[in-house]
Amino acid sequence: MSSAISPDRPVVETLVRDVLFRQLGRPVPAAPAPTLLVNSSARHMHISPENVEVLFGPGAKLTVHKWLYQEGQYASEQVVTLIGPRKRIIPNLRILGPCRNLTQIELARTDSIQLGIDVPVRMSGDIEGTPGAYVMGPKGMLEMKNGVIRAARHVHMSPADAAFYGTRHLDRITLRVVSPGCTTRFDDLIVRVDPSFKLEVHMDTDEANACDLEHATSVELRKS
């Protein structure tokens, strides 16, 4: 038995509008650009339910500290200490929720230097062959065999956003950030498309500092 996937409603509305204008012999008005949000993603941890219990005790659950921009995502109240070689540590590493089916830590380049390990750039979830570390919680210690990465910069898009920019899932796109005295171009942002996503770019704190994101006057996505 086959099943059909319903198109995203904004995409359907755009297609219907375009057809009507063409039938009336009128120029198709340009669609308004969707609101683009660019956020700096500080170092953090994603975690499986089993590892929550290792670090915080049997029956422990993540609790909400602050809701994030993407629907259903949040910074939890739970924090841990990340331990690298030669007892170098990063304290107060925030765990993001909800729980996932794997445990992963995302750092910026300066974080990896502080920790004393060489961390590769990977898409979230691609942890095969990545370094591990020890994580200390209030109730236990977790030895990660792998899962420490620098997250590849990326942009979350709904199907309607992807249609506007003419991109598809896992395409690459360019971000241009204009700040006072500083215009910076980031190539090869990975496009991630899902009906639940809101338009948002994620970059790490090093990248945000490099382009002076805090004082940016404009941000723009362009086809690479």
MDAnalysis code that builds the backbone (N, CA, C; Angstrom):
import MDAnalysis as mda
import numpy as np

u = mda.Universe.empty(672, n_residues=224, atom_resindex=np.repeat(np.arange(224), 3), trajectory=True)
u.add_TopologyAttr("name", ["N", "CA", "C"] * 224)
u.add_TopologyAttr("resid", np.arange(1, 225))
u.add_TopologyAttr("resname", ["MET", "SER", "SER", "ALA", "ILE", "SER", "PRO", "ASP", "ARG", "PRO", "VAL", "VAL", "GLU", "THR", "LEU", "VAL", "ARG", "ASP", "VAL", "LEU", "PHE", "ARG", "GLN", "LEU", "GLY", "ARG", "PRO", "VAL", "PRO", "ALA", "ALA", "PRO", "ALA", "PRO", "THR", "LEU", "LEU", "VAL", "ASN", "SER", "SER", "ALA", "ARG", "HIS", "MET", "HIS", "ILE", "SER", "PRO", "GLU", "ASN", "VAL", "GLU", "VAL", "LEU", "PHE", "GLY", "PRO", "GLY", "ALA", "LYS", "LEU", "THR", "VAL", "HIS", "LYS", "TRP", "LEU", "TYR", "GLN", "GLU", "GLY", "GLN", "TYR", "ALA", "SER", "GLU", "GLN", "VAL", "VAL", "THR", "LEU", "ILE", "GLY", "PRO", "ARG", "LYS", "ARG", "ILE", "ILE", "PRO", "ASN", "LEU", "ARG", "ILE", "LEU", "GLY", "PRO", "CYS", "ARG", "ASN", "LEU", "THR", "GLN", "ILE", "GLU", "LEU", "ALA", "ARG", "THR", "ASP", "SER", "ILE", "GLN", "LEU", "GLY", "ILE", "ASP", "VAL", "PRO", "VAL", "ARG", "MET", "SER", "GLY", "ASP", "ILE", "GLU", "GLY", "THR", "PRO", "GLY", "ALA", "TYR", "VAL", "MET", "GLY", "PRO", "LYS", "GLY", "MET", "LEU", "GLU", "MET", "LYS", "ASN", "GLY", "VAL", "ILE", "ARG", "ALA", "ALA", "ARG", "HIS", "VAL", "HIS", "MET", "SER", "PRO", "ALA", "ASP", "ALA", "ALA", "PHE", "TYR", "GLY", "THR", "ARG", "HIS", "LEU", "ASP", "ARG", "ILE", "THR", "LEU", "ARG", "VAL", "VAL", "SER", "PRO", "GLY", "CYS", "THR", "THR", "ARG", "PHE", "ASP", "ASP", "LEU", "ILE", "VAL", "ARG", "VAL", "ASP", "PRO", "SER", "PHE", "LYS", "LEU", "GLU", "VAL", "HIS", "MET", "ASP", "THR", "ASP", "GLU", "ALA", "ASN", "ALA", "CYS", "ASP", "LEU", "GLU", "HIS", "ALA", "THR", "SER", "VAL", "GLU", "LEU", "ARG", "LYS", "SER"])
u.atoms.positions = np.array([
    [0.849, -1.195, 0.000],
    [0.000, 0.000, 0.000],
    [0.883, 1.242, 0.000],
    [0.697, 2.089, -0.994],
    [1.518, 3.294, -1.085],
    [0.858, 4.437, -0.342],
    [1.683, 5.390, 0.072],
    [1.166, 6.568, 0.769],
    [1.708, 7.812, 0.105],
    [0.910, 8.862, 0.093],
    [1.311, 10.131, -0.520],
    [1.712, 11.109, 0.560],
    [2.725, 11.927, 0.259],
    [3.169, 12.963, 1.180],
    [2.545, 14.280, 0.756],
    [1.789, 14.901, 1.635],
    [1.127, 16.163, 1.309],
    [2.141, 17.292, 1.232],
    [2.084, 18.145, 0.197],
    [3.006, 19.276, 0.119],
    [2.782, 20.244, 1.270],
    [3.808, 20.982, 1.602],
    [3.715, 22.003, 2.625],
    [2.718, 23.066, 2.184],
    [1.812, 23.489, 3.062],
    [0.735, 24.409, 2.669],
    [1.236, 25.697, 2.037],
    [2.273, 26.385, 2.596],
    [2.758, 27.601, 1.944],
    [3.260, 27.370, 0.519],
    [3.839, 26.190, 0.259],
    [4.287, 25.880, -1.097],
    [3.087, 25.785, -2.031],
    [2.022, 25.096, -1.592],
    [0.809, 24.962, -2.405],
    [0.198, 26.330, -2.683],
    [0.118, 27.174, -1.644],
    [-0.457, 28.504, -1.829],
    [0.345, 29.324, -2.831],
    [1.649, 29.213, -2.789],
    [2.492, 29.938, -3.736],
    [2.259, 29.457, -5.160],
    [2.179, 28.130, -5.348],
    [1.950, 27.578, -6.688],
    [0.589, 28.006, -7.241],
    [-0.443, 27.956, -6.408],
    [-1.787, 28.358, -6.848],
    [-1.804, 29.836, -7.219],
    [-1.177, 30.682, -6.425],
    [-1.114, 32.114, -6.715],
    [-0.416, 32.382, -8.043],
    [0.690, 31.681, -8.279],
    [1.437, 31.884, -9.514],
    [0.609, 31.494, -10.737],
    [-0.108, 30.362, -10.634],
    [-0.945, 29.915, -11.757],
    [-2.045, 30.925, -12.038],
    [-2.690, 31.445, -10.988],
    [-3.777, 32.407, -11.175],
    [-3.283, 33.686, -11.839],
    [-2.151, 34.197, -11.406],
    [-1.621, 35.428, -12.000],
    [-1.264, 35.217, -13.469],
    [-0.709, 34.062, -13.792],
    [-0.356, 33.798, -15.186],
    [-1.604, 33.676, -16.062],
    [-2.655, 33.043, -15.528],
    [-3.899, 32.914, -16.290],
    [-4.548, 34.271, -16.536],
    [-4.361, 35.192, -15.602],
    [-4.898, 36.543, -15.747],
    [-3.997, 37.441, -16.584],
    [-2.855, 36.912, -16.995],
    [-1.928, 37.704, -17.807],
    [-1.239, 38.799, -17.039],
    [-1.126, 38.638, -15.742],
    [-0.484, 39.647, -14.905],
    [0.859, 39.120, -14.413],
    [1.830, 40.011, -14.193],
    [3.125, 39.557, -13.684],
    [2.990, 38.950, -12.287],
    [3.708, 37.901, -12.077],
    [3.664, 37.238, -10.778],
    [4.455, 38.073, -9.774],
    [3.818, 38.525, -8.699],
    [4.555, 39.334, -7.716],
    [5.631, 38.505, -7.033],
    [6.720, 39.164, -6.726],
    [7.808, 38.474, -6.036],
    [7.375, 38.090, -4.623],
    [7.684, 36.873, -4.251],
    [7.333, 36.422, -2.904],
    [8.192, 37.156, -1.879],
    [7.605, 37.565, -0.769],
    [8.418, 38.228, 0.266],
    [9.449, 37.280, 0.831],
    [10.625, 37.805, 1.085],
    [11.684, 36.965, 1.644],
    [11.291, 36.528, 3.052],
    [11.467, 35.265, 3.383],
    [11.183, 34.830, 4.755],
    [12.158, 35.467, 5.737],
    [11.730, 35.594, 6.961],
    [12.583, 36.176, 7.994],
    [13.720, 35.216, 8.339],
    [14.951, 35.694, 8.198],
    [16.128, 34.870, 8.436],
    [16.719, 35.188, 9.808],
    [16.889, 34.158, 10.609],
    [17.518, 34.301, 11.919],
    [18.858, 33.570, 11.889],
    [19.911, 34.246, 12.343],
    [21.233, 33.630, 12.441],
    [21.625, 33.596, 13.911],
    [21.897, 32.410, 14.417],
    [22.207, 32.267, 15.836],
    [23.555, 31.596, 16.039],
    [24.231, 32.038, 17.077],
    [25.471, 31.401, 17.510],
    [25.125, 30.243, 18.439],
    [25.661, 29.080, 18.121],
    [25.391, 27.886, 18.918],
    [26.585, 27.609, 19.813],
    [26.444, 27.895, 21.104],
    [27.539, 27.664, 22.046],
    [27.729, 26.164, 22.258],
    [28.897, 25.797, 22.783],
    [29.186, 24.386, 23.033],
    [28.070, 23.754, 23.858],
    [27.750, 22.506, 23.535],
    [26.646, 21.838, 24.210],
    [26.719, 20.331, 23.991],
    [25.834, 19.638, 24.642],
    [25.774, 18.183, 24.584],
    [24.370, 17.727, 24.240],
    [24.274, 16.734, 23.350],
    [23.036, 15.985, 23.138],
    [23.231, 14.622, 23.795],
    [22.165, 14.033, 24.275],
    [22.344, 12.853, 25.123],
    [21.199, 11.859, 24.945],
    [21.527, 10.587, 25.131],
    [20.513, 9.532, 25.108],
    [19.887, 9.402, 26.496],
    [18.668, 8.844, 26.576],
    [18.044, 8.667, 27.895],
    [18.885, 7.803, 28.833],
    [19.543, 6.786, 28.278],
    [20.363, 5.902, 29.109],
    [21.529, 6.663, 29.748],
    [22.136, 7.564, 28.976],
    [23.275, 8.304, 29.515],
    [22.859, 9.410, 30.481],
    [21.624, 9.886, 30.368],
    [21.106, 10.811, 31.386],
    [21.121, 10.118, 32.745],
    [20.719, 8.869, 32.766],
    [20.678, 8.139, 34.030],
    [22.084, 7.841, 34.550],
    [23.034, 7.597, 33.644],
    [24.414, 7.381, 34.075],
    [24.941, 8.614, 34.815],
    [24.672, 9.782, 34.268],
    [25.233, 11.024, 34.808],
    [24.432, 11.599, 35.970],
    [23.107, 11.386, 35.956],
    [22.257, 12.063, 36.938],
    [21.466, 11.107, 37.837],
    [21.664, 9.813, 37.641],
    [21.031, 8.849, 38.525],
    [19.830, 8.155, 37.897],
    [19.475, 6.971, 38.415],
    [18.343, 6.207, 37.890],
    [17.049, 7.023, 37.889],
    [16.344, 6.962, 36.748],
    [15.074, 7.670, 36.622],
    [15.190, 9.142, 36.310],
    [16.407, 9.662, 36.174],
    [16.600, 11.097, 35.925],
    [16.075, 11.475, 34.542],
    [15.516, 12.656, 34.438],
    [15.003, 13.198, 33.179],
    [15.549, 14.613, 32.982],
    [15.657, 15.033, 31.729],
    [16.022, 16.421, 31.452],
    [14.856, 17.329, 31.779],
    [15.161, 18.510, 32.306],
    [14.137, 19.505, 32.608],
    [14.469, 20.809, 31.880],
    [13.443, 21.549, 31.520],
    [13.601, 22.727, 30.667],
    [14.166, 23.903, 31.454],
    [15.243, 24.473, 30.946],
    [15.780, 25.736, 31.459],
    [15.325, 26.892, 30.575],
    [15.406, 26.688, 29.239],
    [15.033, 27.744, 28.295],
    [14.657, 27.101, 26.969],
    [13.521, 27.520, 26.418],
    [13.099, 27.020, 25.110],
    [13.927, 27.696, 24.012],
    [14.289, 26.929, 22.997],
    [15.054, 27.435, 21.870],
    [14.135, 27.767, 20.703],
    [14.703, 28.311, 19.627],
    [13.902, 28.806, 18.507],
    [13.215, 27.672, 17.756],
    [13.919, 26.551, 17.558],
    [13.304, 25.436, 16.853],
    [12.257, 24.763, 17.737],
    [11.142, 24.415, 17.130],
    [10.007, 23.869, 17.862],
    [10.406, 22.634, 18.676],
    [10.090, 22.662, 19.971],
    [10.300, 21.510, 20.825],
    [11.712, 21.354, 21.367],
    [12.643, 22.214, 20.960],
    [14.032, 22.110, 21.404],
    [14.262, 23.048, 22.590],
    [15.112, 22.634, 23.516],
    [15.338, 23.463, 24.700],
    [16.726, 23.235, 25.289],
    [17.218, 24.273, 25.974],
    [18.389, 24.133, 26.834],
    [17.888, 23.608, 28.166],
    [18.474, 22.517, 28.625],
    [18.010, 21.916, 29.874],
    [18.693, 22.571, 31.078],
    [18.183, 22.283, 32.239],
    [18.811, 22.749, 33.468],
    [20.068, 21.951, 33.793],
    [20.233, 20.807, 33.164],
    [21.328, 19.905, 33.488],
    [22.626, 20.338, 32.798],
    [23.701, 20.398, 33.558],
    [25.030, 20.700, 33.036],
    [26.011, 19.641, 33.543],
    [27.102, 19.467, 32.800],
    [28.105, 18.453, 33.131],
    [29.495, 19.055, 32.959],
    [30.496, 18.299, 33.362],
    [31.892, 18.695, 33.161],
    [32.520, 17.771, 32.129],
    [33.122, 18.358, 31.097],
    [33.791, 17.611, 30.043],
    [35.277, 17.536, 30.368],
    [35.825, 16.329, 30.320],
    [37.214, 16.107, 30.710],
    [37.997, 15.570, 29.521],
    [39.086, 16.255, 29.179],
    [39.936, 15.847, 28.079],
    [41.264, 15.300, 28.570],
    [42.230, 15.163, 27.667],
    [43.543, 14.650, 28.058],
    [44.221, 15.566, 29.082],
    [45.087, 14.960, 29.868],
    [45.874, 15.694, 30.873],
    [44.980, 16.516, 31.804],
    [43.786, 15.977, 32.056],
    [42.830, 16.546, 33.015],
    [42.379, 17.966, 32.649],
    [42.471, 18.316, 31.368],
    [41.894, 19.590, 30.945],
    [40.372, 19.452, 30.962],
    [39.683, 20.476, 31.451],
    [38.227, 20.363, 31.599],
    [37.501, 21.564, 30.997],
    [36.255, 21.321, 30.641],
    [35.295, 22.385, 30.309],
    [34.114, 22.188, 31.255],
    [33.942, 23.079, 32.232],
    [32.841, 22.928, 33.187],
    [31.538, 23.498, 32.635],
    [30.449, 23.149, 33.296],
    [29.123, 23.730, 33.005],
    [28.730, 23.588, 31.540],
    [28.988, 22.416, 30.974],
    [28.567, 22.134, 29.601],
    [27.075, 21.843, 29.607],
    [26.323, 22.648, 28.884],
    [24.867, 22.554, 28.906],
    [24.380, 21.387, 28.046],
    [23.406, 20.654, 28.540],
    [22.759, 19.596, 27.764],
    [21.504, 20.166, 27.113],
    [21.335, 19.875, 25.817],
    [20.136, 20.300, 25.104],
    [19.146, 19.144, 25.007],
    [17.874, 19.464, 25.088],
    [16.835, 18.450, 25.005],
    [15.917, 18.694, 23.821],
    [15.060, 17.742, 23.529],
    [14.866, 16.487, 24.247],
    [15.978, 15.477, 23.965],
    [15.921, 14.337, 24.638],
    [16.936, 13.301, 24.449],
    [16.931, 12.788, 23.009],
    [18.075, 12.295, 22.583],
    [18.233, 11.709, 21.253],
    [18.636, 10.243, 21.397],
    [18.805, 9.585, 20.250],
    [19.189, 8.172, 20.293],
    [20.697, 7.975, 20.345],
    [21.457, 9.079, 20.372],
    [22.907, 8.989, 20.549],
    [23.383, 10.157, 21.395],
    [24.600, 10.003, 21.930],
    [25.199, 11.059, 22.743],
    [26.310, 11.728, 21.941],
    [26.282, 13.040, 21.908],
    [27.193, 13.820, 21.055],
    [27.492, 15.149, 21.737],
    [28.730, 15.623, 21.591],
    [29.126, 16.926, 22.132],
    [29.605, 17.795, 20.980],
    [29.130, 19.036, 20.925],
    [29.497, 19.974, 19.868],
    [30.308, 21.122, 20.465],
    [31.521, 21.310, 19.925],
    [32.437, 22.339, 20.400],
    [32.834, 23.267, 19.267],
    [33.342, 24.440, 19.610],
    [34.006, 25.310, 18.645],
    [35.496, 24.966, 18.642],
    [36.230, 25.508, 17.678],
    [37.653, 25.214, 17.565],
    [38.419, 25.616, 18.828],
    [38.120, 26.804, 19.368],
    [38.823, 27.247, 20.576],
    [38.515, 26.338, 21.764],
    [37.294, 25.783, 21.806],
    [36.963, 24.826, 22.864],
    [37.833, 23.577, 22.751],
    [38.023, 23.092, 21.518],
    [38.805, 21.869, 21.339],
    [40.269, 22.103, 21.706],
    [40.779, 23.308, 21.431],
    [42.147, 23.638, 21.846],
    [42.245, 23.648, 23.363],
    [41.245, 24.267, 24.019],
    [41.226, 24.294, 25.484],
    [41.194, 22.886, 26.062],
    [40.434, 21.993, 25.398],
    [40.286, 20.634, 25.906],
    [41.512, 19.776, 25.586],
    [42.256, 20.154, 24.529],
    [43.460, 19.415, 24.182],
    [43.242, 18.254, 23.247],
    [42.162, 18.324, 22.416],
    [41.928, 17.265, 21.438],
    [41.633, 17.878, 20.076],
    [41.929, 17.120, 19.021],
    [41.673, 17.559, 17.653],
    [40.277, 17.091, 17.259],
    [39.372, 18.035, 17.040],
    [37.967, 17.711, 16.817],
    [37.594, 17.986, 15.363],
    [37.073, 17.007, 14.631],
    [36.733, 17.209, 13.226],
    [35.393, 17.916, 13.041],
    [35.231, 18.540, 11.862],
    [33.954, 19.154, 11.494],
    [33.060, 18.064, 10.913],
    [31.899, 17.898, 11.488],
    [30.949, 16.871, 11.039],
    [29.520, 17.400, 11.102],
    [28.644, 16.792, 10.292],
    [27.223, 17.011, 10.464],
    [26.765, 16.336, 11.748],
    [25.754, 16.893, 12.375],
    [25.213, 16.300, 13.581],
    [24.805, 14.857, 13.318],
    [25.217, 13.973, 14.208],
    [24.888, 12.564, 14.077],
    [25.955, 11.734, 13.402],
    [26.879, 12.385, 12.684],
    [27.950, 11.677, 11.982],
    [29.161, 11.600, 12.915],
    [29.172, 10.609, 13.790],
    [30.192, 10.557, 14.841],
    [31.171, 9.402, 14.672],
    [31.018, 8.608, 13.631],
    [31.941, 7.491, 13.426],
    [33.362, 8.015, 13.239],
    [34.308, 7.470, 14.020],
    [35.699, 7.864, 13.897],
    [36.063, 9.178, 14.559],
    [35.153, 9.752, 15.336],
    [35.436, 11.015, 16.029],
    [36.006, 10.713, 17.416],
    [36.707, 11.685, 18.027],
    [37.275, 11.424, 19.352],
    [36.205, 11.358, 20.434],
    [36.567, 10.754, 21.535],
    [35.685, 10.694, 22.688],
    [36.235, 11.526, 23.826],
    [35.629, 11.386, 24.976],
    [36.057, 12.127, 26.163],
    [35.327, 11.546, 27.370],
    [35.706, 12.005, 28.538],
    [34.980, 11.651, 29.755],
    [34.046, 12.797, 30.126],
    [32.860, 12.433, 30.587],
    [31.869, 13.418, 31.018],
    [31.491, 13.088, 32.458],
    [31.579, 14.080, 33.336],
    [31.265, 13.880, 34.747],
    [29.980, 14.600, 35.110],
    [29.054, 13.851, 35.687],
    [27.821, 14.419, 36.210],
    [27.778, 14.283, 37.714],
    [26.713, 14.744, 38.337],
    [26.634, 14.692, 39.807],
    [26.505, 13.283, 40.374],
    [26.087, 12.321, 39.535],
    [25.856, 10.964, 40.022],
    [26.729, 9.915, 39.341],
    [27.543, 10.306, 38.375],
    [28.341, 9.293, 37.707],
    [29.225, 9.861, 36.620],
    [30.062, 8.984, 36.071],
    [31.009, 9.343, 35.021],
    [30.681, 8.542, 33.765],
    [30.705, 9.223, 32.613],
    [30.433, 8.592, 31.326],
    [31.694, 8.636, 30.479],
    [32.103, 7.487, 29.974],
    [33.217, 7.436, 29.036],
    [32.657, 7.362, 27.615],
    [32.833, 8.441, 26.861],
    [32.400, 8.468, 25.464],
    [33.532, 7.938, 24.588],
    [33.258, 6.891, 23.838],
    [34.264, 6.344, 22.934],
    [34.443, 7.229, 21.699],
    [33.386, 7.925, 21.333],
    [33.414, 8.886, 20.218],
    [32.287, 9.890, 20.435],
    [32.123, 10.818, 19.481],
    [30.977, 11.724, 19.576],
    [31.294, 13.175, 19.851],
    [32.595, 13.537, 19.923],
    [32.944, 14.951, 20.102],
    [33.256, 15.536, 18.728],
    [32.483, 16.558, 18.316],
    [32.611, 17.120, 16.970],
    [32.578, 18.640, 17.012],
    [33.002, 19.234, 15.896],
    [32.667, 20.622, 15.582],
    [31.543, 20.551, 14.568],
    [30.384, 21.069, 14.920],
    [29.220, 20.945, 14.039],
    [29.405, 21.793, 12.788],
    [29.200, 21.178, 11.628],
    [29.250, 21.918, 10.372],
    [28.155, 22.987, 10.376],
    [28.511, 24.213, 9.992],
    [27.499, 25.267, 9.971],
    [26.392, 24.874, 8.998],
    [25.163, 25.228, 9.359],
    [24.024, 24.743, 8.588],
    [22.845, 25.699, 8.746],
    [21.842, 25.498, 7.902],
    [20.634, 26.307, 7.970],
    [19.424, 25.380, 7.983],
    [18.544, 25.605, 8.947],
    [17.281, 24.876, 9.020],
    [16.265, 25.573, 8.114],
    [15.540, 24.793, 7.313],
    [14.523, 25.357, 6.421],
    [13.276, 24.475, 6.426],
    [12.127, 25.118, 6.320],
    [10.900, 24.391, 6.010],
    [10.873, 24.149, 4.501],
    [10.004, 23.286, 3.990],
    [9.885, 23.123, 2.532],
    [9.578, 24.436, 1.807],
    [8.778, 25.313, 2.439],
    [8.468, 26.602, 1.811],
    [9.717, 27.477, 1.712],
    [10.539, 27.475, 2.752],
    [11.796, 28.233, 2.718],
    [12.719, 27.687, 1.630],
    [12.816, 26.368, 1.541],
    [13.671, 25.746, 0.532],
    [13.194, 26.100, -0.872],
    [11.867, 26.145, -1.065],
    [11.327, 26.528, -2.373],
    [11.684, 27.970, -2.701],
    [11.633, 28.852, -1.703],
    [11.969, 30.263, -1.932],
    [13.420, 30.405, -2.372],
    [14.328, 29.679, -1.716],
    [15.753, 29.815, -2.038],
    [16.208, 28.897, -3.163],
    [15.312, 28.037, -3.640],
    [15.664, 27.136, -4.728],
    [16.663, 26.074, -4.319],
    [16.518, 25.569, -3.106],
    [17.449, 24.570, -2.583],
    [16.701, 23.315, -2.168],
    [17.467, 22.259, -1.941],
    [16.921, 20.997, -1.452],
    [17.730, 20.536, -0.243],
    [17.190, 19.534, 0.423],
    [17.855, 18.971, 1.601],
    [19.275, 18.532, 1.248],
    [20.235, 18.982, 2.066],
    [21.666, 18.680, 1.974],
    [22.386, 19.434, 0.857],
    [21.679, 20.361, 0.186],
    [22.373, 21.288, -0.715],
    [23.305, 22.187, 0.101],
    [24.125, 22.956, -0.600],
    [25.001, 23.941, 0.044],
    [24.558, 25.339, -0.384],
    [24.657, 26.290, 0.543],
    [24.248, 27.666, 0.289],
    [25.239, 28.587, 0.987],
    [25.233, 29.867, 0.598],
    [26.183, 30.847, 1.140],
    [25.452, 31.848, 2.035],
    [26.070, 32.193, 3.143],
    [25.560, 33.213, 4.058],
    [26.466, 34.430, 4.001],
    [25.869, 35.599, 3.845],
    [26.609, 36.860, 3.869],
    [26.173, 37.654, 5.095],
    [27.144, 38.024, 5.925],
    [26.871, 38.772, 7.155],
    [27.561, 40.129, 7.048],
    [26.782, 41.193, 7.202],
    [27.331, 42.551, 7.146],
    [27.298, 43.150, 8.550],
    [28.480, 43.460, 9.069],
    [28.623, 44.123, 10.362],
    [29.437, 45.392, 10.164],
    [29.390, 46.340, 11.102],
    [30.152, 47.587, 10.937],
    [31.634, 47.310, 10.672],
    [32.094, 47.740, 9.504],
    [33.492, 47.562, 9.138],
    [33.881, 46.139, 8.812],
    [32.902, 45.241, 8.667],
    [33.222, 43.822, 8.492],
    [32.104, 43.139, 7.713],
    [32.391, 42.727, 6.474],
    [31.466, 41.904, 5.707],
    [32.094, 40.526, 5.535],
    [31.384, 39.500, 5.953],
    [31.935, 38.152, 5.971],
    [31.029, 37.221, 5.195],
    [31.662, 36.347, 4.405],
    [30.922, 35.376, 3.605],
    [31.262, 33.971, 4.091],
    [30.214, 33.209, 4.389],
    [30.376, 31.815, 4.792],
    [29.817, 30.919, 3.687],
    [30.694, 30.189, 3.030],
    [30.264, 29.261, 1.988],
    [29.935, 27.902, 2.594],
    [29.243, 27.105, 1.798],
    [29.003, 25.691, 2.132],
    [28.194, 25.471, 3.394],
    [27.236, 26.350, 3.680],
    [26.260, 26.028, 4.718],
    [25.446, 24.837, 4.231],
    [25.277, 23.861, 5.080],
    [24.480, 22.695, 4.715],
    [23.005, 23.009, 4.942],
    [22.197, 22.759, 3.917],
    [20.754, 22.991, 4.001],
    [20.085, 21.756, 4.596],
    [19.321, 21.963, 5.648],
    [18.573, 20.868, 6.273],
    [17.092, 21.237, 6.228],
    [16.314, 20.414, 5.538],
    [14.904, 20.716, 5.281],
    [14.012, 19.720, 6.015],
    [13.033, 20.265, 6.722],
    [12.049, 19.426, 7.408],
    [10.803, 20.277, 7.656],
    [9.610, 19.697, 7.554],
    [8.386, 20.488, 7.787],
    [8.324, 21.133, 9.163],
    [9.031, 20.586, 10.139],
    [8.980, 21.140, 11.496],
    [9.953, 22.305, 11.699],
    [10.847, 22.546, 10.736],
    [11.899, 23.545, 10.935],
    [11.407, 24.960, 10.671],
    [11.984, 25.906, 11.422],
    [11.859, 27.338, 11.140],
    [13.198, 27.825, 10.603],
    [13.154, 28.855, 9.750],
    [14.359, 29.314, 9.061],
    [15.359, 29.868, 10.066],
    [16.501, 29.193, 10.172],
    [17.513, 29.595, 11.148],
    [18.868, 29.030, 10.758],
    [19.888, 29.887, 10.777],
    [21.263, 29.455, 10.574],
    [21.898, 29.204, 11.932],
    [22.646, 28.110, 12.026],
    [23.444, 27.826, 13.218],
    [24.921, 27.876, 12.855],
    [25.669, 28.686, 13.566],
    [27.128, 28.699, 13.453],
    [27.701, 28.622, 14.858],
    [28.983, 28.243, 14.971],
    [29.548, 28.146, 16.312],
    [30.042, 29.513, 16.792],
    [30.496, 29.575, 18.029],
    [30.866, 30.861, 18.626],
    [32.094, 31.481, 17.963],
    [33.023, 30.666, 17.494],
    [34.186, 31.208, 16.777],
    [33.748, 31.912, 15.498],
    [32.851, 31.279, 14.753],
    [32.359, 31.867, 13.497],
    [31.568, 33.138, 13.777],
    [30.770, 33.123, 14.833],
    [29.981, 34.307, 15.183],
    [30.882, 35.469, 15.574],
    [31.947, 35.189, 16.307],
    [32.884, 36.245, 16.684],
    [33.635, 36.780, 15.467],
    [33.976, 35.882, 14.540],
    [34.737, 36.293, 13.352],
    [33.967, 37.294, 12.497],
    [32.653, 37.143, 12.430],
    [31.847, 38.062, 11.596],
    [31.171, 39.152, 12.427],
    [31.474, 39.211, 13.731],
    [30.848, 40.184, 14.630],
    [29.330, 40.106, 14.532],
    [28.821, 38.881, 14.670],
    [27.389, 38.637, 14.495],
    [26.536, 39.484, 15.431],
    [27.034, 39.735, 16.629],
    [26.260, 40.498, 17.616],
    [25.870, 41.875, 17.094],
    [26.738, 42.469, 16.236],
    [26.468, 43.807, 15.728],
    [26.106, 43.817, 14.233],
    [25.700, 42.662, 13.711],
    [25.374, 42.569, 12.283],
    [24.202, 43.487, 11.931],
    [24.327, 44.152, 10.792],
    [23.258, 45.021, 10.303],
    [22.386, 44.328, 9.269],
    [22.920, 43.284, 8.632],
    [22.105, 42.503, 7.690],
    [22.720, 41.127, 7.516],
    [21.840, 40.156, 7.230],
    [22.253, 38.784, 6.908],
    [21.471, 38.341, 5.682],
    [22.110, 37.554, 4.833],
    [21.484, 37.175, 3.564],
    [21.978, 35.801, 3.130],
    [21.039, 34.978, 2.664],
    [21.378, 33.687, 2.080],
    [21.401, 33.818, 0.570],
    [22.426, 33.203, -0.058],
    [22.542, 33.224, -1.508],
    [22.897, 31.835, -1.999],
    [22.411, 31.474, -3.188],
    [22.816, 30.219, -3.798],
    [24.317, 30.268, -4.044],
    [25.021, 29.183, -3.713],
    [26.475, 29.133, -3.889],
    [26.833, 29.125, -5.374],
])
